[in-house]
Amino acid sequence: MKIKMLYDIAFVMVGCACGGTTRFLVSSFLAQRFGTSYPYGTALVNVIGCFFIGLISTYFSERTVGMSPYLMLFLTVGFLGGLTTFSSFGYETLSLMRIGNFLAAFTHIAINMLGGFSAAWLGIVLVKVIWN
């Protein structure tokens, strides 16, 4: 394995650890604050993660010359990959359906899908407006 690949892996691993830890802390805090009848933490981190992937990817690709590819890997694949969670989203949605809470299940789908796409779009637009 080439040394560059080892660096790539290391930055992704550290980013995932930070993102996953952040997701755990956010989800735990929101569950304590609002209860566990709805997966608030998953919805919040997925929408926030979509916003930041749009913002960071656009900023790095359009506005920054010479940005470290390691920083990009750390932030996008690592941190945001560890922060957001499509697998939890799917499981929690099915769990809500299984107990008959279809309104919460469809709300969860809407928040994650529409909120996520909207947040990613907002991040892209924000970079273009601020740095144009």
mmCIF file of the C-alpha atoms, coordinates in Angstrom:
data_MODEL
# 
_entry.id   MODEL 
# 
loop_
_atom_site.group_PDB 
_atom_site.id 
_atom_site.type_symbol 
_atom_site.label_atom_id 
_atom_site.label_alt_id 
_atom_site.label_comp_id 
_atom_site.label_asym_id 
_atom_site.label_entity_id 
_atom_site.label_seq_id 
_atom_site.pdbx_PDB_ins_code 
_atom_site.Cartn_x 
_atom_site.Cartn_y 
_atom_site.Cartn_z 
_atom_site.occupancy 
_atom_site.B_iso_or_equiv 
_atom_site.pdbx_formal_charge 
_atom_site.auth_seq_id 
_atom_site.auth_comp_id 
_atom_site.auth_asym_id 
_atom_site.auth_atom_id 
_atom_site.pdbx_PDB_model_num 
ATOM 1   C CA . MET A 1 1   ? 0.000   0.000  0.000  1.00 0.00 ? 1   MET A CA 1 
ATOM 2   C CA . LYS A 1 2   ? 1.334   3.413  -0.928 1.00 0.00 ? 2   LYS A CA 1 
ATOM 3   C CA . ILE A 1 3   ? 2.065   5.954  1.803  1.00 0.00 ? 3   ILE A CA 1 
ATOM 4   C CA . LYS A 1 4   ? -0.468  8.434  0.353  1.00 0.00 ? 4   LYS A CA 1 
ATOM 5   C CA . MET A 1 5   ? -3.222  5.831  0.723  1.00 0.00 ? 5   MET A CA 1 
ATOM 6   C CA . LEU A 1 6   ? -2.230  5.320  4.361  1.00 0.00 ? 6   LEU A CA 1 
ATOM 7   C CA . TYR A 1 7   ? -2.524  9.069  4.950  1.00 0.00 ? 7   TYR A CA 1 
ATOM 8   C CA . ASP A 1 8   ? -5.920  9.092  3.211  1.00 0.00 ? 8   ASP A CA 1 
ATOM 9   C CA . ILE A 1 9   ? -7.124  6.242  5.405  1.00 0.00 ? 9   ILE A CA 1 
ATOM 10  C CA . ALA A 1 10  ? -5.826  7.909  8.562  1.00 0.00 ? 10  ALA A CA 1 
ATOM 11  C CA . PHE A 1 11  ? -7.619  11.195 7.824  1.00 0.00 ? 11  PHE A CA 1 
ATOM 12  C CA . VAL A 1 12  ? -10.874 9.388  6.982  1.00 0.00 ? 12  VAL A CA 1 
ATOM 13  C CA . MET A 1 13  ? -10.635 7.259  10.144 1.00 0.00 ? 13  MET A CA 1 
ATOM 14  C CA . VAL A 1 14  ? -10.067 10.225 12.439 1.00 0.00 ? 14  VAL A CA 1 
ATOM 15  C CA . GLY A 1 15  ? -12.841 12.176 10.722 1.00 0.00 ? 15  GLY A CA 1 
ATOM 16  C CA . CYS A 1 16  ? -15.277 9.250  11.060 1.00 0.00 ? 16  CYS A CA 1 
ATOM 17  C CA . ALA A 1 17  ? -14.442 8.902  14.741 1.00 0.00 ? 17  ALA A CA 1 
ATOM 18  C CA . CYS A 1 18  ? -15.109 12.609 15.313 1.00 0.00 ? 18  CYS A CA 1 
ATOM 19  C CA . GLY A 1 19  ? -18.306 12.593 13.237 1.00 0.00 ? 19  GLY A CA 1 
ATOM 20  C CA . GLY A 1 20  ? -19.647 9.414  14.824 1.00 0.00 ? 20  GLY A CA 1 
ATOM 21  C CA . THR A 1 21  ? -18.921 10.735 18.293 1.00 0.00 ? 21  THR A CA 1 
ATOM 22  C CA . THR A 1 22  ? -20.673 13.988 17.444 1.00 0.00 ? 22  THR A CA 1 
ATOM 23  C CA . ARG A 1 23  ? -23.707 12.059 16.149 1.00 0.00 ? 23  ARG A CA 1 
ATOM 24  C CA . PHE A 1 24  ? -23.830 10.006 19.356 1.00 0.00 ? 24  PHE A CA 1 
ATOM 25  C CA . LEU A 1 25  ? -23.623 13.109 21.551 1.00 0.00 ? 25  LEU A CA 1 
ATOM 26  C CA . VAL A 1 26  ? -26.270 15.012 19.568 1.00 0.00 ? 26  VAL A CA 1 
ATOM 27  C CA . SER A 1 27  ? -28.627 12.026 19.517 1.00 0.00 ? 27  SER A CA 1 
ATOM 28  C CA . SER A 1 28  ? -28.141 11.347 23.226 1.00 0.00 ? 28  SER A CA 1 
ATOM 29  C CA . PHE A 1 29  ? -28.722 14.991 24.141 1.00 0.00 ? 29  PHE A CA 1 
ATOM 30  C CA . LEU A 1 30  ? -31.892 15.249 22.045 1.00 0.00 ? 30  LEU A CA 1 
ATOM 31  C CA . ALA A 1 31  ? -33.236 11.925 23.352 1.00 0.00 ? 31  ALA A CA 1 
ATOM 32  C CA . GLN A 1 32  ? -32.753 13.116 26.934 1.00 0.00 ? 32  GLN A CA 1 
ATOM 33  C CA . ARG A 1 33  ? -34.296 16.491 26.163 1.00 0.00 ? 33  ARG A CA 1 
ATOM 34  C CA . PHE A 1 34  ? -37.261 15.434 23.993 1.00 0.00 ? 34  PHE A CA 1 
ATOM 35  C CA . GLY A 1 35  ? -37.657 11.689 24.564 1.00 0.00 ? 35  GLY A CA 1 
ATOM 36  C CA . THR A 1 36  ? -37.259 8.748  22.230 1.00 0.00 ? 36  THR A CA 1 
ATOM 37  C CA . SER A 1 37  ? -40.671 8.682  20.517 1.00 0.00 ? 37  SER A CA 1 
ATOM 38  C CA . TYR A 1 38  ? -39.083 10.322 17.473 1.00 0.00 ? 38  TYR A CA 1 
ATOM 39  C CA . PRO A 1 39  ? -35.462 10.040 16.240 1.00 0.00 ? 39  PRO A CA 1 
ATOM 40  C CA . TYR A 1 40  ? -34.651 13.754 16.500 1.00 0.00 ? 40  TYR A CA 1 
ATOM 41  C CA . GLY A 1 41  ? -30.902 13.188 16.512 1.00 0.00 ? 41  GLY A CA 1 
ATOM 42  C CA . THR A 1 42  ? -30.816 11.299 13.219 1.00 0.00 ? 42  THR A CA 1 
ATOM 43  C CA . ALA A 1 43  ? -32.994 13.882 11.497 1.00 0.00 ? 43  ALA A CA 1 
ATOM 44  C CA . LEU A 1 44  ? -30.897 16.775 12.791 1.00 0.00 ? 44  LEU A CA 1 
ATOM 45  C CA . VAL A 1 45  ? -27.475 15.341 11.949 1.00 0.00 ? 45  VAL A CA 1 
ATOM 46  C CA . ASN A 1 46  ? -28.618 14.226 8.484  1.00 0.00 ? 46  ASN A CA 1 
ATOM 47  C CA . VAL A 1 47  ? -29.973 17.675 7.573  1.00 0.00 ? 47  VAL A CA 1 
ATOM 48  C CA . ILE A 1 48  ? -26.969 19.483 9.073  1.00 0.00 ? 48  ILE A CA 1 
ATOM 49  C CA . GLY A 1 49  ? -24.614 17.048 7.349  1.00 0.00 ? 49  GLY A CA 1 
ATOM 50  C CA . CYS A 1 50  ? -26.300 17.683 3.988  1.00 0.00 ? 50  CYS A CA 1 
ATOM 51  C CA . PHE A 1 51  ? -25.940 21.433 4.486  1.00 0.00 ? 51  PHE A CA 1 
ATOM 52  C CA . PHE A 1 52  ? -22.242 21.147 5.268  1.00 0.00 ? 52  PHE A CA 1 
ATOM 53  C CA . ILE A 1 53  ? -21.473 18.707 2.437  1.00 0.00 ? 53  ILE A CA 1 
ATOM 54  C CA . GLY A 1 54  ? -22.999 21.197 0.011  1.00 0.00 ? 54  GLY A CA 1 
ATOM 55  C CA . LEU A 1 55  ? -21.166 24.126 1.569  1.00 0.00 ? 55  LEU A CA 1 
ATOM 56  C CA . ILE A 1 56  ? -17.768 22.453 2.002  1.00 0.00 ? 56  ILE A CA 1 
ATOM 57  C CA . SER A 1 57  ? -17.690 20.660 -1.364 1.00 0.00 ? 57  SER A CA 1 
ATOM 58  C CA . THR A 1 58  ? -18.698 23.784 -3.256 1.00 0.00 ? 58  THR A CA 1 
ATOM 59  C CA . TYR A 1 59  ? -16.291 25.983 -1.337 1.00 0.00 ? 59  TYR A CA 1 
ATOM 60  C CA . PHE A 1 60  ? -13.370 23.636 -1.909 1.00 0.00 ? 60  PHE A CA 1 
ATOM 61  C CA . SER A 1 61  ? -14.146 22.968 -5.566 1.00 0.00 ? 61  SER A CA 1 
ATOM 62  C CA . GLU A 1 62  ? -15.002 26.511 -6.648 1.00 0.00 ? 62  GLU A CA 1 
ATOM 63  C CA . ARG A 1 63  ? -13.307 28.944 -4.287 1.00 0.00 ? 63  ARG A CA 1 
ATOM 64  C CA . THR A 1 64  ? -10.155 27.460 -2.883 1.00 0.00 ? 64  THR A CA 1 
ATOM 65  C CA . VAL A 1 65  ? -6.921  26.923 -4.730 1.00 0.00 ? 65  VAL A CA 1 
ATOM 66  C CA . GLY A 1 66  ? -4.431  24.568 -3.165 1.00 0.00 ? 66  GLY A CA 1 
ATOM 67  C CA . MET A 1 67  ? -6.730  23.245 -0.403 1.00 0.00 ? 67  MET A CA 1 
ATOM 68  C CA . SER A 1 68  ? -5.323  20.158 1.226  1.00 0.00 ? 68  SER A CA 1 
ATOM 69  C CA . PRO A 1 69  ? -6.909  16.995 -0.129 1.00 0.00 ? 69  PRO A CA 1 
ATOM 70  C CA . TYR A 1 70  ? -6.441  15.551 3.354  1.00 0.00 ? 70  TYR A CA 1 
ATOM 71  C CA . LEU A 1 71  ? -8.622  18.263 4.859  1.00 0.00 ? 71  LEU A CA 1 
ATOM 72  C CA . MET A 1 72  ? -11.279 17.554 2.231  1.00 0.00 ? 72  MET A CA 1 
ATOM 73  C CA . LEU A 1 73  ? -11.158 13.819 3.024  1.00 0.00 ? 73  LEU A CA 1 
ATOM 74  C CA . PHE A 1 74  ? -11.259 14.474 6.761  1.00 0.00 ? 74  PHE A CA 1 
ATOM 75  C CA . LEU A 1 75  ? -14.272 16.792 6.533  1.00 0.00 ? 75  LEU A CA 1 
ATOM 76  C CA . THR A 1 76  ? -16.410 15.141 3.841  1.00 0.00 ? 76  THR A CA 1 
ATOM 77  C CA . VAL A 1 77  ? -15.743 11.396 3.761  1.00 0.00 ? 77  VAL A CA 1 
ATOM 78  C CA . GLY A 1 78  ? -14.582 11.254 7.374  1.00 0.00 ? 78  GLY A CA 1 
ATOM 79  C CA . PHE A 1 79  ? -16.439 13.692 9.632  1.00 0.00 ? 79  PHE A CA 1 
ATOM 80  C CA . LEU A 1 80  ? -19.635 14.127 7.614  1.00 0.00 ? 80  LEU A CA 1 
ATOM 81  C CA . GLY A 1 81  ? -19.659 10.438 6.662  1.00 0.00 ? 81  GLY A CA 1 
ATOM 82  C CA . GLY A 1 82  ? -19.463 9.536  10.347 1.00 0.00 ? 82  GLY A CA 1 
ATOM 83  C CA . LEU A 1 83  ? -21.946 12.224 11.361 1.00 0.00 ? 83  LEU A CA 1 
ATOM 84  C CA . THR A 1 84  ? -24.744 11.369 8.956  1.00 0.00 ? 84  THR A CA 1 
ATOM 85  C CA . THR A 1 85  ? -26.415 8.015  8.948  1.00 0.00 ? 85  THR A CA 1 
ATOM 86  C CA . PHE A 1 86  ? -28.625 6.602  6.260  1.00 0.00 ? 86  PHE A CA 1 
ATOM 87  C CA . SER A 1 87  ? -28.685 3.162  7.897  1.00 0.00 ? 87  SER A CA 1 
ATOM 88  C CA . SER A 1 88  ? -30.062 4.571  11.150 1.00 0.00 ? 88  SER A CA 1 
ATOM 89  C CA . PHE A 1 89  ? -32.571 6.627  9.166  1.00 0.00 ? 89  PHE A CA 1 
ATOM 90  C CA . GLY A 1 90  ? -33.848 3.491  7.423  1.00 0.00 ? 90  GLY A CA 1 
ATOM 91  C CA . TYR A 1 91  ? -34.047 1.414  10.578 1.00 0.00 ? 91  TYR A CA 1 
ATOM 92  C CA . GLU A 1 92  ? -35.724 4.125  12.642 1.00 0.00 ? 92  GLU A CA 1 
ATOM 93  C CA . THR A 1 93  ? -38.286 4.776  9.906  1.00 0.00 ? 93  THR A CA 1 
ATOM 94  C CA . LEU A 1 94  ? -39.173 1.086  9.718  1.00 0.00 ? 94  LEU A CA 1 
ATOM 95  C CA . SER A 1 95  ? -39.320 0.890  13.516 1.00 0.00 ? 95  SER A CA 1 
ATOM 96  C CA . LEU A 1 96  ? -41.827 3.752  13.584 1.00 0.00 ? 96  LEU A CA 1 
ATOM 97  C CA . MET A 1 97  ? -43.925 1.969  10.943 1.00 0.00 ? 97  MET A CA 1 
ATOM 98  C CA . ARG A 1 98  ? -43.754 -1.324 12.800 1.00 0.00 ? 98  ARG A CA 1 
ATOM 99  C CA . ILE A 1 99  ? -45.355 0.229  15.889 1.00 0.00 ? 99  ILE A CA 1 
ATOM 100 C CA . GLY A 1 100 ? -48.002 1.907  13.759 1.00 0.00 ? 100 GLY A CA 1 
ATOM 101 C CA . ASN A 1 101 ? -46.669 5.460  14.019 1.00 0.00 ? 101 ASN A CA 1 
ATOM 102 C CA . PHE A 1 102 ? -46.972 6.184  10.313 1.00 0.00 ? 102 PHE A CA 1 
ATOM 103 C CA . LEU A 1 103 ? -47.236 9.943  10.730 1.00 0.00 ? 103 LEU A CA 1 
ATOM 104 C CA . ALA A 1 104 ? -43.871 10.054 12.530 1.00 0.00 ? 104 ALA A CA 1 
ATOM 105 C CA . ALA A 1 105 ? -42.364 7.664  9.955  1.00 0.00 ? 105 ALA A CA 1 
ATOM 106 C CA . PHE A 1 106 ? -43.434 9.802  7.005  1.00 0.00 ? 106 PHE A CA 1 
ATOM 107 C CA . THR A 1 107 ? -42.394 12.965 8.844  1.00 0.00 ? 107 THR A CA 1 
ATOM 108 C CA . HIS A 1 108 ? -38.971 11.384 9.354  1.00 0.00 ? 108 HIS A CA 1 
ATOM 109 C CA . ILE A 1 109 ? -38.741 10.581 5.635  1.00 0.00 ? 109 ILE A CA 1 
ATOM 110 C CA . ALA A 1 110 ? -39.783 14.127 4.688  1.00 0.00 ? 110 ALA A CA 1 
ATOM 111 C CA . ILE A 1 111 ? -37.376 15.825 7.099  1.00 0.00 ? 111 ILE A CA 1 
ATOM 112 C CA . ASN A 1 112 ? -34.420 13.696 6.054  1.00 0.00 ? 112 ASN A CA 1 
ATOM 113 C CA . MET A 1 113 ? -35.078 13.740 2.308  1.00 0.00 ? 113 MET A CA 1 
ATOM 114 C CA . LEU A 1 114 ? -36.535 17.194 1.691  1.00 0.00 ? 114 LEU A CA 1 
ATOM 115 C CA . GLY A 1 115 ? -34.612 18.785 4.534  1.00 0.00 ? 115 GLY A CA 1 
ATOM 116 C CA . GLY A 1 116 ? -31.396 17.109 3.424  1.00 0.00 ? 116 GLY A CA 1 
ATOM 117 C CA . PHE A 1 117 ? -31.708 18.119 -0.227 1.00 0.00 ? 117 PHE A CA 1 
ATOM 118 C CA . SER A 1 118 ? -32.753 21.638 0.752  1.00 0.00 ? 118 SER A CA 1 
ATOM 119 C CA . ALA A 1 119 ? -29.871 21.971 3.204  1.00 0.00 ? 119 ALA A CA 1 
ATOM 120 C CA . ALA A 1 120 ? -27.319 20.770 0.618  1.00 0.00 ? 120 ALA A CA 1 
ATOM 121 C CA . TRP A 1 121 ? -28.745 23.240 -1.917 1.00 0.00 ? 121 TRP A CA 1 
ATOM 122 C CA . LEU A 1 122 ? -28.604 26.028 0.687  1.00 0.00 ? 122 LEU A CA 1 
ATOM 123 C CA . GLY A 1 123 ? -24.943 25.262 1.408  1.00 0.00 ? 123 GLY A CA 1 
ATOM 124 C CA . ILE A 1 124 ? -24.104 25.469 -2.298 1.00 0.00 ? 124 ILE A CA 1 
ATOM 125 C CA . VAL A 1 125 ? -26.039 28.713 -2.764 1.00 0.00 ? 125 VAL A CA 1 
ATOM 126 C CA . LEU A 1 126 ? -24.489 30.257 0.338  1.00 0.00 ? 126 LEU A CA 1 
ATOM 127 C CA . VAL A 1 127 ? -20.967 29.729 -0.986 1.00 0.00 ? 127 VAL A CA 1 
ATOM 128 C CA . LYS A 1 128 ? -21.900 31.160 -4.382 1.00 0.00 ? 128 LYS A CA 1 
ATOM 129 C CA . VAL A 1 129 ? -23.569 34.236 -2.846 1.00 0.00 ? 129 VAL A CA 1 
ATOM 130 C CA . ILE A 1 130 ? -20.876 34.994 -0.282 1.00 0.00 ? 130 ILE A CA 1 
ATOM 131 C CA . TRP A 1 131 ? -17.840 34.385 -2.472 1.00 0.00 ? 131 TRP A CA 1 
ATOM 132 C CA . ASN A 1 132 ? -19.122 35.649 -5.794 1.00 0.00 ? 132 ASN A CA 1 
# 
